[in-house]
């Protein structure tokens, strides 16, 4: 299930929405919603896999093979959630299945039970600093609502931004039978052309 869609049509609407919140700065963070494919990277008992949000295997995805091989070298199990993008655009992801293309995986969560979003993302950041050999991976940037000017500047420089996801920093990742459960803790803001 997708996050709830906020009724905003512009960046200034987003600023106004935050001004109307009882405690906008301490409880929310803003992340870009990138135009790519949702991907979950998994390592369990030495086996590495990548799946789309619909559970389709990306094992034959040639452009992910260097990253999957690097994940194999990590000394722990993992379940990471992110967005697979091709810098030349989403349409190029199809070509990246059969040929080596410069894909990137922008990571936004580590699915660790019992930890808040802030704690999960802090652990993910520590791993990426400790193991910088993971090709094409980077953290999705996050801002608090007092940094809306930085959010807008970043979005203008990044053509793959298709919107924003607002997340409560004290929220927990909830899974249902088919994936994440929609909660009021995640709100999606779609950019309108």
N, C-alpha and C positions, 0 to 999 in steps of 0.2 A: 504494500500500500504506500502511496506517495505522501510526502508531508503536505499539510494543509496549505492551500494557496492563499496568500494575503491579497486583499483587494487594493493593490497599489499599481499604478501604471507608469510611474516615473521615479527617478531617484529622489526628487523633492518630496514625493508622497511617502517614501521610505523614511526620510528624515522626520516628517510630520508624525508618522506612526510611532517612531521611537520617542518623540517628545510626549506623546500621550500615554506612555507606559508608566506604571507606578514606580518601578525601579529599573530603568533601562540599562544602566551601565554595569551593574554588578551581576546581573543574571543572564545576559545574552551575549553571544558572539556571532559575528557575521563571517560566512565563508562564501567564496564564489561557487556558483553552480556552473561547471564547465561542460561544454558541448562535446561529449565523447560517449564512451560506453562505460557504464558502471562495471567495476571489476572487483572481485574478491580474490585475494591471494592467500593461499592456505599452505601450511606445512604441518604435517602431523605424522609422528613416528617415522621421520625421514622421507616421507613422500610429499612432493610439492605439486600443487595444482593451482589453476586459475579458472574462475568461472564468471559468467555474466550474472547480472542480477536475476535473470530468469533461470539460473542453474545450468546453462549450457557451458560445456567445457571449452576452454581456450587452449587445450593441450597442443593442437596443431597450428597455433598462431605463431608463425615463424618469428615475428618481431618481438615476441615475449620470451623467446628461448634464452637469450643472455641473462635476463632478470631471473627467470626460474632456476637457471643453473647457479646463479649467485645465491639465491635464497636457500638452495640445497646446502650451502656451506655454513649457514647460521647454526649456532649450537642450541637452538630452542625451537619449539613449535610456535606457530603464529596464525592469526586470522586477521588480515588487514582489509580494509574497505577503502576503495578509491575510485578514480576516474581515469580510464585509458583514453589518451588523446593522441592525435597525430598533428604536429604543428602546422601542417599544410591544410588541415581541416578534417572534419568528421568523415566526409566522403572518402578520404584516403585510407581510412581504417580497413576498408574491404581489401585494398591492395596489400596492407600490412599482414594479412592472414597468410599469403603465399610467398611474400618476398620480404627481405629485411628492410624495414623502414625505420626512421627515427622516432619511434613512439615514446611517450612519457606516461608514467603512472603517477598521478597526483594523489597522494594518500591523505585521507581525512579522518580515519579512525582505526583503532586496534580493538577488536571485539573481545575485550577482557571482561568476564562477568564480575559484577559487584563493584565496579569502579565507575566514578562519574566521568563525564565527557572530558573535563579538564584533566583528570588523572590519566585517562587512557591516552589522550593526545600528548601529554608530557612524556609518557613512557615511549611512545612512538618516536617522538623527537629525539630522545636519548639514544634509541637504537640507530637511527639514521646518522647521528653524529659519530657513534662508536663504530659503525660499519659503513663507511662511505663508498664501499665498492659496489653498491647495489645500482646497476646501470639504469638510468632513466627515471629514478624515483626521486620525488621531492614531496615535502609537506604542502598541503593546500594552505595558503596564508589565512590567518584569522585576525579579526579586528574586534575591538569592543566598540559599542555605539558612539563613544566619544571621538572615534577616529574616522568618521564618515567621509571626510575630505580625502584621506588616504585610500579608502575603499573606492571612491569614484576615480581617482587618478590611476589606480592599479587596473581597474576595469577598462579604462580607455586605452591602455597599453597592451591589453591581452584580448585578442579577437575571439578566443574560445569561450569567453564569459557569456552565458545565456541567462543569467539571473543570480540570485543569492539564496542561500539557505541560512536561516537564523536558528541558532540552537541554544537552548538553556545549558549553561556550563555545568550545572549540577545534575543533569539528566543522565539516565542509564540507558544503555543500548538494549532494546527489547526485541526479541526475535519471536516470530510466529512460525507456523509450519512452512511458509513459503518465503520467509525473509523478515526484514525489519517491520515492526508494527508501527503504524502511524500514531503519533501522539501529539498533544499540543506543545510538546517540547521542541519540535522541529517545524519551522514555518518556511515555506518556499515563496520567493519573490521572483516572478518571471519578468524579464525585460521585454518591453513592447516596442516594436520598431515604429 
